[in-house]
Amino acid sequence: MKKLTRDLILLRRDEEVDELQIKREVQLLDHLLQSVETTASLCTAYELIDLNRFKVVHQHAAIAKVIRSEQQKPFQFLINRN
């Protein structure tokens, strides 16, 4: 799998800049975000409201299918459960 590169803004209160410590902290944040940003966790956090069939869908497979599709059907909404 291709390693994802991202821009992170890291705010610190330290006046001294330790490049090695900052690099390690960024690597740990990147590792944490890679484990959280998966399709399974996304499907757990969202539900699909389908107003065409008047249903609320909680199945991971159905939500993943809607996320992966290039064209969205009208009146289908992904809603965060929080």
Secondary structure, DSSP 8 states (H G I E B T S, - for coil): --------------SS--HHHHHHHHHHHHHHHHHHSSHHHHHHHEEEEETTTTEEE--HHHHHHHHH-SS--TTEEEEE--
